[in-house]
Amino acid sequence: MISSSRQNARILAALSPGFIERFWDRVEKTPDCWLWTAYRKPLGYGYLKLPRNRGPGHSVLAHRVSWLVTHGPIPEKTPHLCHRC
């Protein structure tokens, strides 16, 4: 498993203004939840690819990108991010 700090660095490196704008275009904000409207894995997790021009094109979970964009790096000792409505 990749550490949170490595995942943070990988995602943060991809966060250009254009990427962030495209990310939010795929989020439907409701009063209770933010819903990912693009590709979801079979268990319902939102999933997207990071741009290749910012390094290898890695796939990441949408709720991790959402946290990083709104709160900054995910703390190393965070066991998981809640992402259910």
Secondary structure, DSSP 4 states (H G I P E B T S, - for coil): ---HHHHHHHHHTT--HHHHHHHHHTEEE-SS-EEE-S-B-TTS-BEEEPPGGGSS--EEEHHHHHHHHHH-SPPTT--------
